[in-house]
Amino acid sequence: METLEHLLLAHPFFAGVDPAFGPLLAGCARNLRFAPGAYLFREGEAADEFYLIREGRVALELHAPARSPIVIASLGGGEMVGASWLAPPYRWGFDARATADTRAFGLDAKCLRGKCDADPHLGYEMMRRILPVMVRRMQAARRQMLDVYGHPSA
C-alpha cells in the first residue's frame, strides 16, 4: 500500500523535492474528494489550506455584479490551487469549485507555514514551486483581461 507521504511526493508539484521533506509535508496533508459543484473554498473565507489536484477539474472563479461567475482558470490533475494561505490576512480572493469528481491533497496552511518558518530550506523549496505557478496565473489573467477589454487603438 502506498503511504500519503509517497503519494504526495509523487505529485508533479513536488517533482524533484528532497525526500527528506516528505515526512514534514505529509504531516500537514490529507486526502480529499470533491463532487462536481462542490467548493474547495469561497472568496473571503479563511485561507487555511491549499490544494494539490490529483485528478479531476477545478474552476477558479471571480464574481462580478449582475454577471455569471467569471472563470479565470480551469485546473486539472498535477496542479496547485490557492496561494492566499501565504500572506496575511490569509483570505481567499476568489472561489474554487470542482467541475468534475476531484481528488486532491489538502495541506494545512498553519502547519506548513510553521514548518517553513522552522526550516528555511523547506520554505525556499515551497516558494520556488509556488512562484512560477503564480506568475503563469497572472499572465493568464492578463491575457483574459485583454480579451475582455480589447486592445487599445494606436
N, C-alpha and C positions, 0 to 999 in steps of 0.2 A: 504494500500500500504506500502511496506517495504521501509525504507529510506536507503540511501547509507551508513550511519553510521551502521545501523542494519546489512545490508548485509556484510559489511566489517568486523565487529566484529564476524560474523558467519563463516568467512573463517578459515580453520584449522590453518593457520599461527598465527592467533590471539587468538587461543583457550586459555581460562582462563585469558586473559588480563583484567586488571582493567577497567570496563566500563567507568570510568571517563576519560580514554584516547580516548574514541570514538569520541567526537567532534574534538579533536586535529588531530586525524588520518584522519577523514572524510574531514577535511578542506584542506587536501593535496591530496585527492583521486579523481579519476574519473573512470567511466566505459568505457571500450574499447572493441572493437571487431576486430579480425584479421582473414582475409580469409586465406585459405591454401596457403602457399608460401609467404605470407607477412612477412616482417621482423619487429620484435619488436625493434631491434637495430642492428647496424653493428659495427664490430671491428673498433676502432679508433674514433668513434663518441663520442660526449659528453654524459656521463652517467648522464643524468638529470632526470631520472625517473626509478623506479623499479616496478616490476610487481608481482601480485599475481594471479595465474591462477584459474579461477572459473570453467571452463570446456574447453576441447579441448586438444591439444598436442602442445608442443614447443620443437624443437631440438636446443641444444646448439652446435655450430659448430666452428671448427678451420680450417683455410685454410693453406695448405702446397703447396709449389711449385710443379707443374706438377702432382697434385693429386686432386681427388674429395674432397670436404669438409669432414672432419672427425667429425662424431657426437660423442661428448664427453658425452652427456646426452640427454635423452628424458624425458620430464617432462609433467605431467598431472595436472588435477584438484586438488586443495589443495596445490600446490607447489609454491615456490617463484622463480623468475627469476631475477638474477642480483644483485651483491653486489659492483660493481665498483663505485657506487654513494657514497660509504662510505669514500673513501680515495683519496686524490689528486693523480694524476691530473684529476680524475673524467672522465676517458675514458674507453670505453668498450674494453675488451681484447679478445673478440670472437663475433660471430654472434648469434642471437637468432631468429629462423624462425618458424612460425606457420606451422605445418604439417597437421592440421585439422582446421575446423572452431573453433576459440578460443575466449572465453570471459574472460576478465581479469580486475582487478583493476590496474590502473596506479597510483603510488604515486610520487608526485613531490619531487625530491631529495632535492632541495634547501629549500623548505618549511619544509620538515621533518627534515633535518639537523638543521635548525634554531630552531624548536620546541624541538628537542632533546638537543640542547645546552642550551636552556632556562629552560628545565625541566629534570634534570639528571635522575629522576626516569623513565621517558619515554625513555631516551637514553639507560639506562640499560636494560629496557624491550626489546627494539629493538635488542640490541647486544646479549642478551641471546637467542633470537629467531633466529637470523641470523647465529651466530657462529656454532651451530650444523649442519645447512644446509651446510655451507662452509666446515666443516670437512668431512661430508659424500661425498660431491662432490670431494674433494681432494683424499679421499680414493678410490672412483670410478675411478678417473683419473689414479691413481697409478696402480690399477688392470688392466686398459686398456693398460697402457704402458707395463706392464709385458706381456700381451697377444701379443702386437705388437712386442716387442723386445725379448721375450723369457726369460727364466730363465738362469742365468749364470751356467755353469757346475762347479762342485766342484772339 
